[in-house]
Amino acid sequence: MRIPTGRPGAVARVQSEGGITGAVKFYQMGDGVLVVADIAGLPQSSPTGFFAFHIHAGTDCGGMHYADTGGHFNPSGALHPVHAGDLPPLLSVDGQAHMAVLTGRFHLSDVLGRTVVIHENPDDFHTQPAGNAGRKLACGVIQPVR
């Protein structure tokens, strides 16, 4: 499969007070959704360079430390890391990360208006409920592209 060059169905403009910026694009691909992230300004102080990356249930990036994003998007009530919103981590090189993943855990319409969150730690893929991902560093609301 190739990464589409056309217009995505939705995009989240990610930002933070600490200078993280970027876009996460969503393409409906049959029964799956291709998620393409291009992020800059990630902290270079991370010992591993990995940052947890999730779709959260909340619909707003407000609140102290993005509290309004709520927990992971998890409509089926599954254990972590089988939440619909669990995505592979971002790997930073000099503060930049680029990632593409095809997921069948949701349709584009399921996540419109929800939030994308980048966390300070890598996801350990077993600690409940959120993989010991740590503090929320950046956020963006998933908006339809018209």
Buried (B, 14 or more C-beta within 10 A) or exposed (E): EEEEEEEBBBBBBBBBEEEBBBBBBBBBBEEBBBBBBBBBBBBEEBEEBBBBBBBBBBBBBEEEEBEBBBBBBBEEEEEBBEBBBBBBBBBBEEBBBBBBEBBEBBBBEBBBBBBBBBBBBBBEBEEEEBBBBBEBBBBBBBEEEE
